[in-house]
Amino acid sequence: MVFFRSLSRIAVIAATTMIISYGLTGDSLAQAAPVTEPAGINLGDTSFNDGFSRLSPGWVYQQYFQISHFNAITGADGNVIPASKNMNVNAIASINQLVYVTPYRLLGGSLGATALLPFVDLAANPENPSLNLKANGFGIGDLTWGVFLQMPPIISGGRPIFTDRFEFDVISPIGKYNKNKDINQSSGYWSIAPYYAFTILPAPRCELSARLNYLYNFSNNTPASGSPISPGTYTRAGQAVWINFATSYVAIHGLDVGINGYYFKQFTNDRVDGFAQPNSKVTNLSIGPGISYEPYKSTLFFINDYFPIVAKNTFIGFQLVIRYVHAF
């Protein structure tokens, strides 16, 4: 079986775009510059057997189809901001990823490169007309590209028991972006996002996987907002770490079932014009069921569902990810 990295949860882009616009501690719209986390981060797009990847030279294509519906925003205390109730923000994304494993080796592992480009449709239909959200419709998202080192699995008793991968990714702001819209496909700034993924197989039919991520964001000199903000305003989203985690069991040959989730923790405050914004850190723990199916060699399908358990300064709602993987 072939499993590869992914780096995108495009549906989450709306979540951080408007948090400050609606106020983190109040009920009414605040006229502050919005600060956004980047669009191209992987919150739950990968799950089972994440540490595995191809070792021999060749190409892999992945297609992700994401459906997300968000109906409210939570504040720093985790409670729903009343003004955001029934906000009805929808995001549908088709994400294309191409991976190439080179013939070159380093430290015993295989070197490779990857690029990911999404196409995103955004819509906002709040029941509260005072929100007056402006979504940027359909367009391409930001380009995520990077290099990785896939290590060979450790074999014991004739089967793999551990495998891992290192990757360094860059998010380039080439996507559709309108500074007069609340919700955009692009974040409008550069980010770097390295990660380490691994899979442990404690028994022949069981696996535990995790992906440890770090996020560093550069400044946005043209922050987007549907409401007027001061000319010359610039912002920077805070640094964050997060983990994607999953465990699965082989129910029958080619069919795995399990649980998947992610925990996102922003550990520095957002900044506006160089000044830290109190109570702006995002926390998000979401968990749900998952399934993977291998109809034939070199082809895989994944379905993963996520529901919020802990959510602070972010959207709450529903997220479904369908993934297709094919190795050439």
VODRENFI-614895 format. One record per atom (N, C-alpha, C, O): residue in one letter; x, y, z. Coordinates in steps of 0.1 Angstrom, whole numbers, plus 5000, padded with zeros to 4 digits. Example, Ala and Ser with C-alpha at 12.3 -4.5 7.8 and 13.67 -1.06 7.14 Angstrom:
<rs>
a513249435078/a512349555078/a513249675078/a514249675085/s512849785071/s513749895071/s512950005079/s513450115080/
</rs>
This chain:
<rs>
m500849885000/m500050005000/m500950125000/m502050125006/v500450234994/v501250354992/v500450474999/v499250494996/f501050545008/f500450655015/f501350775014/f502550765015/f500750895012/f501551005011/f501051125019/f499951115024/r501851225021/r501551345028/r500551425021/r500451415009/s499851505029/s498951605023/s499151725032/s499451715043/l498951845026/l499051965034/l498052065031/l498352165024/s496752035035/s495752135032/s494452105039/s493951995037/r493952195046/r492552185049/r491952325045/r491852415053/i491552335032/i491152465027/i489852505033/i489652625034/a489052415037/a487752455043/a487952545056/a487052615059/v489052535063/v489252605075/v489652755073/v489752825082/i489952795060/i490452925058/i489453035063/i489953135068/a488153005062/a487253105066/a487253125081/a486953235086/a487653025088/a487553025103/a488353145109/a487853225117/t489653145106/t490453245112/t490353385104/t490853485110/t489753385093/t489653505085/t488853615092/t489153735092/m487853565099/m486853665105/m486753665120/m485953735125/i487653585127/i487453575141/i487553715148/i486753755156/i488653795144/i488753925151/i487754015145/i487354105153/s487354005133/s486254085128/s485054085136/s484354185137/y484753965142/y483553955150/y483753975165/y482853975173/g485053995168/g485354015182/g485453885190/g484653795189/l486553875197/l486753755204/l486053745218/l485853635223/t485753865223/t485153865236/t483753935236/t483153935247/g483453995225/g482154065225/g481154005216/g481453905209/d479954065215/d478854015207/d478654095194/d477954045186/s479254205193/s479054295181/s480254295173/s481354255177/l480054345160/l481154345151/l482254455155/l481954565158/a483454405155/a484554495159/a485254545146/a485354465137/q485754665146/q486354725135/q487854705136/q488654805135/a488354585138/a489754555140/a490254485127/a489454425120/a491554495124/a492054425113/a491954275115/a492454225125/p491454205105/p491354055107/p492753995106/p493554035097/v493053895113/v494253815113/v493953675109/v493153615116/t494553615099/t494253485094/t495353385096/t496553425094/e495053265099/e495953155098/e495953115083/e494953145076/p497053055078/p497153025064/p496052925059/p495652835067/a495752935046/a494752845041/a495252705039/a494552605040/g496552685036/g497052555032/g497652465043/g498752415041/i497052455054/i497552365064/i496652245065/i495452245063/n497352135069/n496652005069/n496051975083/n496851935092/l494851995084/l494051965096/l493151845093/l492051865090/g493651725095/g492851605093/g492851555079/g492051465076/d493551615069/d493551555056/d494251425054/d493851345045/t495151395063/t495751265063/t495451195076/t495251255086/s495451065076/s495050985088/s495750855089/s496850855094/f495250745084/f495750615087/f497050595079/f497250645068/n498050515086/n499250485080/n500050595074/n500650585063/d500050715081/d500550835075/d502050825074/d502650905066/g502750745082/g504250735081/g504750665069/g505950675065/f503850585062/f504250505050/f504250595038/f503550695037/s505150555029/s505250625016/s506050535007/s506650445011/r506050574994/r506750504984/r508250524986/r508650634990/l509050424984/l510550434985/l511250434971/l512250494970/s510650364961/s511250354948/s510850484940/s509850544942/p511650514930/p511350634922/p510050624914/p509650514910/g509350734913/g508050724906/g507150844911/g507550924919/w505950844905/w504950944907/w503750894915/w503350774914/v503150984923/v501850954930/v500951074928/v501451184930/y499751044925/y498751154924/y497651134935/y497251024938/q497351244942/q496251244952/q495251354949/q495551464945/q493951314951/q492851404949/q492051404962/q491651304967/y491851524967/y491051544979/y489751614976/y489751714968/f488651574982/f487451644980/f486951674994/f486651585002/q486751804997/q486451845011/q485151925011/q484852005002/i484251885021/i483051955023/i483052005037/i483151925046/s482852135039/s482752185053/s481652285054/s481252365045/h480952275066/h479852365069/h480152425083/h480252345093/f480252555085/f480452615097/f479252705101/f478752775093/n478852695114/n477652765117/n477852865129/n476852925133/a479052875134/a479252965145/a480752985147/a481552905143/i481153095155/i482453115159/i482553115174/i481653175181/t483553055180/t483753055194/t484753165198/t485653205190/g484653215210/g485653315215/g486753245223/g486953125222/a487553325229/a488753275236/a488353185248/a489253095252/d487153195253/d486753105264/d486052975259/d485652895267/g485952965246/g485352845240/g483852845238/g483252755233/n483252955242/n481852975241/n481553035227/n482253115222/v480353005222/v479953065209/v479653215211/v478953255220/i480153295202/i479853435201/i478453445196/i478153405185/p477553505204/p476153515200/p475853575186/p475053525179/a476653675182/a476453745169/a476753645158/a476353675146/s477553545160/s477953455149/s477053335148/s477253255138/k476053315156/k475153205155/k474453195141/k474053295136/n474353075136/n473653055123/n474353135112/n473653185103/m475653135111/m476353215101/m476453145088/m476553215078/n476353015088/n476252935075/n477352975065/n477053025054/v478552935068/v479652945059/v479952805054/v480152715061/n479952795040/n480252675034/n481452675025/n481752775018/a482252565025/a483452565017/a483552425010/a483452325017/i483652424997/i483852294990/i485152304982/i485352404975/a486052214984/a487352224978/a487752094971/a487451984975/s488352114959/s488952004951/s490452024951/s490952124945/i491251934957/i492651964960/i493451854952/i493251734954/n494351904944/n495151814936/n496651814941/n497251924942/q497151694943/q498551684948/q499351594939/q498851484936/l500551634935/l501451554927/l502751534936/l503351624941/v503151404936/v504351364944/v505351294935/v504951204927/y506651334936/y507651254929/y508751214938/y509251284946/v508951084938/v510051024946/v511251004936/v511150934926/t512351064940/t513551064932/t514350944934/t514150864943/p515350914925/p516250804927/p517350834938/p518150744940/y517350954943/y518450984952/y518150944966/y516950944971/r519250914974/r519050864988/r519850954997/r520851014993/l519350965009/l520051045020/l519850975033/l518650955037/l520850945040/l520750885053/l519950755053/l519250715063/g519950685041/g519250565040/g517750575035/g517050485033/g517350705034/g515950725030/g515850785016/g516850815009/s514650785010/s514350834997/s513950984997/s513151025005/l514651064988/l514351204987/l513151224977/l513151154966/g512351314979/g511251344970/g510751484971/g511151564979/a509851524962/a509251654961/a507751644959/a507251544954/t507051754963/t505651754962/t505051894959/t505651984963/a503951894953/a503252024951/a501751994952/a501251894948/l500952094958/l499552074960/l498852204956/l499252314961/l497752194948/l497052314944/l495552284946/l495052194940/p494852374953/p493352354955/p492552444946/p492952554942/f491352404943/f490252484937/f489152484947/f488652384952/v488752604951/v487852624963/v486652714959/v486752814953/d485452664964/d484252744962/d483752784976/d483552704985/l483652914979/l483352964992/l481953044991/l481753114982/a481153015001/a479853085002/a479453115016/a479753035025/a478853235018/a478453275032/a477053325031/a476753415023/n476153265039/n474753295039/n474253305053/n473353225057/p474653405060/p474253425074/p472853455076/p472253535069/e472153395086/e470853425089/e470753565096/e469653625095/n471753605102/n471853735108/n472353835098/n473553835095/p471453925093/p471954015082/p472954115086/p473654165078/s473054135099/s474054235104/s475554185101/s476454265101/l475654055100/l477054005097/l477554045083/l478754075082/n476654035073/n477054085060/n478354035055/n479254105051/l478553905056/l479753835052/l479953845037/l478953825029/k481153865032/k481453865018/k482453755015/k483653765019/a482053655007/a482853545003/a483353564989/a482753634981/n484553514986/n485253534973/n484853434962/n485653424952/g483753364964/g483353274953/g484253164950/g484753094959/f484453134937/f485253024933/f486653074928/f486753174921/g487652994931/g489053024926/g490052934931/g489752844939/i491252944927/i492352864931/i492852914945/i492753024948/g493352814953/g493952854966/g495452864965/g496052864954/d496052874976/d497552894976/d498252764973/d497752654975/l499452774967/l500252664963/l501152614975/l501852694981/t501052484979/t501952424989/t502952334982/t502552254974/w504152354984/w505252274978/w506352254988/w506552324997/g507052144986/g508152104995/g508951984991/g508751924981/v509851945000/v510651834998/v510551745010/v510251785021/f510851615008/f510651525019/f511751415019/f512351385009/l511951345030/l512851235032/l512051125038/l511651125050/q511751015030/q510950905035/q511950795039/q512750745031/m511850755052/m512750645057/m512150515054/m510950495054/p512950405052/p512450275050/p511850215064/p512350255074/p510950135063/p510350075075/p511349985083/p512149925077/i511149985096/i511849885104/i511149755104/i509949755107/i511849645101/i511149515100/i511549435112/i512749425116/s510549365118/s510749275129/s509749155128/s508549185126/g510249035129/g509348925128/g508748905114/g507648855113/g509448965104/g508948945090/g507849055086/g507249035076/r507649155095/r506649255091/r507149395096/r507949405105/p506649505090/p507049635094/p506449665108/p505249635111/i507249735116/i506749775129/i506849925131/i506249985141/f507549995123/f507750145124/f508250195111/f509150145105/t507750315107/t508250385096/t507950535098/t507050575105/d508750625092/d508650765094/d509050845082/d509650795073/r508750975083/r509051075072/r509251215077/r508551255087/f510151285071/f510451425074/f510051505061/f510351465050/e509451625063/e509051705052/e509151855056/e508851895067/f509551935046/f509652085048/f508752145037/f509152125025/d507752215041/d506852275031/d506752425032/d506952485042/v506452485020/v506252625019/v504952655013/v504452585004/i504152755019/i502852785014/i503052925007/i503353025013/s502852924993/s503053044985/s501653104982/s500753034977/p501553234985/p500253304983/p499853344969/p499853464966/i499653244961/i499253264947/i497753264944/i497353294933/g496953224954/g495553204952/g494753334951/g495253444952/k493453314948/k492553424946/k492453504959/k492153444970/y492553634959/y492553714971/y492053854968/y492453924958/n491053894976/n490454024974/n490454084988/n489754034997/k491154194990/k491254265003/k489954315008/k489854355020/n488954324999/n487654375003/n486654265006/n485454295008/k487154135007/k486254025010/k486653975024/k487753985028/d485653915031/d485953855044/d486553715043/d487353675051/i486153645033/i486553505031/i487253485018/i486653505007/n488553445018/n489353435006/n489953295004/n490053225014/q490253254992/q490953134989/q492353134994/q492953034999/s493053254993/s494453274997/s494453345010/s493653415014/s495553315017/s495853385030/s496453515028/s496353605037/g497153535016/g497753665013/g499153685019/g499653795018/y499753575024/y501153585029/y501753455028/y501153345026/w503153455030/w503953325030/w503953265043/w503753325054/s504053125043/s504253045055/s505152935053/s505352885041/i505752885063/i506552765063/i505952665073/i505552705084/a505952535069/a505252435077/a505952295076/a505552215069/p507052275084/p507752145084/p506952045093/p506152095101/y507051925090/y506451825098/y507251695099/y508151665091/y506851605109/y507451475111/y506251375112/y505451395121/a506151275104/a505051185104/a505651045107/a506751005103/f504850965115/f505350825118/f504150735119/f503050775122/t504350605117/t503350505120/t504050395128/t505150345125/i503350345138/i503750235146/i502750125144/i501550145144/l503250005142/l502349885140/l502549785152/l503449695151/p501849795163/p502049715175/p501649565173/p502149475179/a500749545163/a500249415160/a499949405145/a499849505139/p499849285140/p499749265125/p498549345119/p498649385107/r497449365126/r496249425120/r496049565125/r494949625122/c496949615133/c496649745140/c497749845137/c498949805134/e497449975136/e498450075134/e498050205142/e496850225144/l499050275146/l498950415152/l499750505144/l500950485142/s499150615140/s499950715132/s499750855138/s498750885144/a500750935135/a500751075140/a501551165130/a502551115124/r501251285129/r501951385122/r502151515130/r501151575134/l503451545134/l503751655142/l504151775134/l505051765126/n503351885135/n503551995126/n503952125133/n503552145145/y504652215126/y505052345131/y504652445121/y504852415109/l504152565125/l503752665115/l504352805119/l504152845130/y505052865109/y505552995111/y505053085099/y505053045088/n504453195103/n503753285093/n504553415092/n505053475101/f504553465079/f505153595077/f504053705076/f502853665078/s504353825075/s503453935076/s502553945063/s502853905052/n501253985066/n500354015055/n500254175055/n499654235064/n500654225044/n500654375042/n499354425036/n499154545036/t498454335032/t497154385027/t496054295033/t495454215026/p495854305046/p494854215052/p493454245046/p493154355043/a492654135045/a491354135038/a490254155049/a490354095059/s489254235045/s488154255054/s487054315045/s487254405037/g485754275048/g484654335041/g484254465048/g483454545042/s484854505059/s484654625066/s485854715065/s486954665063/p485754845065/p486954935064/p487954915075/p487554895087/i489254915071/i490354915081/i491255025077/i491255075066/s492155055087/s493055175085/s494055145074/s494555035073/p494255235065/p495355215054/p496655195060/p497055255071/g497455105054/g498755075059/g498854975070/g499954935075/t497654925074/t497654815084/t498354685079/t498154645068/y499154625088/y499654495084/y499554405096/y499454445108/t499454275093/t499154175104/t500154055103/t500754035092/r500153975113/r500953855113/r500253755122/r500053775134/a499853635116/a499253535124/a500253465133/a501453455130/g499853425145/g500753365155/g501253225150/g500753165142/q502353195157/q502953055154/q502152955161/q501352975171/a502152835155/a501352725160/a502052585159/a502952575150/v501552495167/v501952355165/v500652275165/v499652315171/w500652165158/w499552075158/w499851935155/w500951905149/i498951845158/i499251705156/i497951645149/i496851665154/n498151565138/n497151475133/n497451345139/n498551295139/f496351275143/f496551145149/f495451045144/f494351085141/a495750915144/a494850815139/a495250685144/a496450655146/t494250595145/t494450455147/t493450375139/t492350415138/s493950265134/s492950185126/s493250035127/s494249995133/y492249955123/y492249815124/y491849755110/y490849805104/v492549655106/v492249585093/v491049495096/v491149385101/a489849545091/a488649465093/a488649345084/a488349235089/i488849365071/i489049255062/i490149305052/i490549415053/h490649215044/h491749255035/h491349375026/h490349365019/g492149475027/g491849595019/g490949695025/g490749805020/l490349665037/l489449755043/l489849785058/l489849695066/d490249915061/d490649955074/d489550045080/d489050135072/v489350035093/v488350125099/v489050175112/v489950105118/g488650295116/g489350355128/g488850485132/g487750535128/i489650555140/i489350685145/i490450785141/i491650745142/n490150905137/n491151005134/n490851135140/n489651165143/g491851225142/g491651355148/g492851445146/g493851405141/y492651565151/y493751665151/y493651755163/y492551785167/y494751805168/y494751905178/y495652015174/y496851995173/f495152135173/f495852255168/f495952355180/f494952375187/k497152405182/k497452495193/k498352605189/k499452585186/q497752725188/q498552845185/q499152895198/q498452915208/f500452915198/f501152945211/f501753085211/f502253125222/t501653165201/t501853315202/t500653385196/t499953345187/n500453505202/n499353585198/n499453635184/n500653655179/d498353665177/d498353735165/d498953875167/d498853925178/r499353945157/r499954075158/r499254165147/r499154125136/v498954295151/v498454395142/v499354515143/v499454575154/d499954555132/d500854675132/d501954655143/d502454745149/g502354525145/g503454495154/g503054475168/g503854435176/f501754495171/f501354485185/f500554355187/f499654315179/a500954275198/a500254155200/a498854175204/a498454275211/q497954085199/q496454095202/q496153995213/q496253875211/p495754045225/p495453955236/p494253865232/p493353895224/n494353745238/n493253645236/n492953605222/n491853585218/s494053605214/s493853575199/s494353435196/s494253395184/k494753355205/k495253215202/k494153125199/k493153115206/v494353045189/v493452945184/v493752805190/v494852765190/t492752735195/t492852595199/t491652515193/t490552565193/n492052405187/n491052325181/n491352175182/n492352125177/l490452095189/l490551955189/l489351895182/l488151925187/s489551825172/s488451755164/s488751615162/s489851575160/i487651525164/i487851385163/i486651325155/i485551385155/g486851215148/g485751155141/g486151015135/g487350975137/p485250945129/p485550815123/p486250825110/p486150925103/g486850715106/g487550705093/g487450565087/g487350465094/i487650565074/i487750435067/i488650445055/i488750545049/s489350335052/s490150335040/s489950205032/s489650105038/y489950215019/y489650095011/y490650084999/y490950184992/e491249974998/e492249944987/e491649844977/e491749724979/p491049894966/p490349804957/p491349714949/p491049604946/y492549774946/y493549704940/y494949774943/y494949884948/k495949704939/k497349754943/k497549894937/k497149924926/s498149984945/s498550114942/s497350214941/s497550324936/t496250174945/t495050264946/t494350254959/t494150144964/l494050374965/l493450384978/l492350484978/l492450584971/f491350464987/f490350564990/f490250585005/f490250485012/f490050705009/f489950735023/f488650825025/f488350905016/i487950805036/i486850885040/i487050915055/i487150825063/n487151045058/n487451085072/n486451195076/n486151295068/d485851185087/d484851285092/d485351345105/d486051275113/y485051475108/y485551545119/y484451625126/y483751695119/f484451625139/f483551705147/f484251765158/f485151705164/p484051895161/p484751965172/p484551915186/p483351895189/i485551905193/i485451865207/i485851985216/i485152025226/v486952055213/v487352175219/v487652275208/v488352245199/a487052395209/a487252495199/a487252635205/a486352685212/k488452705204/k488552845209/k489052935198/k490052905192/n488353045196/n488753145186/n488753085172/n489653105164/t487753005169/t487652935156/t486252905153/t485352915161/f486052865141/f484752815136/f484352675143/f485252605146/i483152645144/i482652515147/i481752465137/i480952555131/g481752345134/g480852285123/g481252145120/g481652065128/f481052115107/f481251975102/f482251975091/f482352065082/q483051875090/q484051855080/q484151715075/q484251625083/l484051695062/l484251565056/l485351565045/l485351665037/v486251465046/v487351465036/v487251325029/v487251225035/i487251335016/i487351215007/i488651224999/i488851324993/r489451115000/r490751124994/r490951004985/r490650884988/y491551024973/y491850924963/y493350924961/y493951034959/v494050814961/v495450804960/v495850694949/v495250584949/h496650734939/h497050644929/h498550654926/h499050764923/a499250544927/a500750544924/a500950494910/a500350394906/f501850564902/f502050524889/f503350444888/f503750394877/
</rs>
